[in-house]
Amino acid sequence: MGWSRRYIRAAFHLNGGATVCGERGVVRMALLSSAVEMAQEMVSKAVREGDWAVDATAGNGHDTLFLARLVGENGRVIAFDVQEEALQNTRLRLQRESLLSRVRLVRDGHEAMPHYLERKVAAVMFNLGYLPGGSRDIITRPQTTISGICAALDLLQEGGVVTIVVYTGHPGGEEEKEAVLEWCSRLDQQRFTAVFCRNINRAKKPPFLITVEKHSPSP
Ligand SMILES: C[S@@+](CC[C@H](N)C(=O)[O-])C[C@H]1O[C@@H](n2cnc3c(N)ncnc32)[C@H](O)[C@@H]1O
């Protein structure tokens, strides 16, 4: 079936699901998508044109590019990574799309987030683990990840979301999962809603998503 790009995009938003291109260009709609796609879907509901947003783990720049598109030309994205290789990959991805001017790339840990932000943000995206295609020895670690999430929740505007995609297939991943789940499950329910979402019938160890939304303070 030859669907136009515009139709596919509209259908994606109407269904709140993912678009999958199968064999011979056949297009089908998937309501349930991967943890990474679901994170983007959550963030797209919270971010408006002109907002500020953070990519806490720039990596190869997929989420940074997604956020740069979402905030529009009056918005701003701050993207953190501890590796120059990751920031360079992100820079190239943004340059290819002429969107580098909307993004500040910061070579620092996300735990230092408060030093780089002068205003509240609508969304912060974490994608934990190691840089795909890079060294597997440089990974996110429980202590700095939790400091980063804590900073992100402070910087978040009401109605904003923090998304955390967690991987457990690498050494250190299980430990980080336990720490992040434990910490998020103790968040004050008057101030935040924290939701855990995981594929339960996939082989190997699929990543899962934690989304935290900040409430307006009760009167
Ligand atoms: C799974 S990758 C991120 C993938 C990225 N979202 C993308 O779209 O390609 C995780 C990244 O976190 C980075 N990282 C590790 N510790 C960090 C920290 N404390 N602060 C910020 N980034 C960190 C790694 O260097 C790595 O590039």
The ligand as a MOL file (V3000), in Angstrom:
LIG
                    3D

  0  0  0     0  0            999 V3000
M  V30 BEGIN CTAB
M  V30 COUNTS 27 29 0 0 0
M  V30 BEGIN ATOM
M  V30 1 C 22.9730 4.6080 25.3890 0
M  V30 2 S 24.0120 5.9700 25.1120 0 CHG=1
M  V30 3 C 22.8760 7.2400 24.6740 0
M  V30 4 C 22.2640 7.0500 23.3120 0
M  V30 5 C 21.6390 8.3030 22.7600 0
M  V30 6 N 20.4250 8.6760 23.4500 0
M  V30 7 C 21.3610 8.2160 21.2730 0
M  V30 8 O 20.3150 8.6310 20.8080 0
M  V30 9 O 22.2460 7.7540 20.5570 0 CHG=-1
M  V30 10 C 24.5360 6.4370 26.7290 0
M  V30 11 C 25.5030 7.6270 26.7340 0
M  V30 12 O 25.6090 8.0970 28.0830 0
M  V30 13 C 26.8860 8.6680 28.2120 0
M  V30 14 N 27.1840 8.8530 29.6430 0
M  V30 15 C 27.7370 8.0060 30.5340 0
M  V30 16 N 27.7940 8.5810 31.7520 0
M  V30 17 C 27.2430 9.8240 31.6320 0
M  V30 18 C 27.0090 10.9010 32.5260 0
M  V30 19 N 27.3200 10.8200 33.8350 0
M  V30 20 N 26.4520 12.0290 32.0440 0
M  V30 21 C 26.1260 12.1430 30.7240 0
M  V30 22 N 26.3280 11.1510 29.8340 0
M  V30 23 C 26.8630 9.9990 30.2740 0
M  V30 24 C 27.7910 7.6990 27.4750 0
M  V30 25 O 28.9940 8.3290 27.1210 0
M  V30 26 C 26.9110 7.3250 26.2720 0
M  V30 27 O 27.2370 8.0960 25.1480 0
M  V30 END ATOM
M  V30 BEGIN BOND
M  V30 1 1 1 2
M  V30 2 1 2 3
M  V30 3 1 2 10
M  V30 4 1 3 4
M  V30 5 1 4 5
M  V30 6 1 5 6
M  V30 7 1 5 7
M  V30 8 2 7 8
M  V30 9 1 7 9
M  V30 10 1 10 11
M  V30 11 1 11 12
M  V30 12 1 11 26
M  V30 13 1 12 13
M  V30 14 1 13 14
M  V30 15 1 13 24
M  V30 16 1 14 15
M  V30 17 1 14 23
M  V30 18 2 15 16
M  V30 19 1 16 17
M  V30 20 1 17 18
M  V30 21 2 17 23
M  V30 22 1 18 19
M  V30 23 2 18 20
M  V30 24 1 20 21
M  V30 25 2 21 22
M  V30 26 1 22 23
M  V30 27 1 24 25
M  V30 28 1 24 26
M  V30 29 1 26 27
M  V30 END BOND
M  V30 END CTAB
M  END
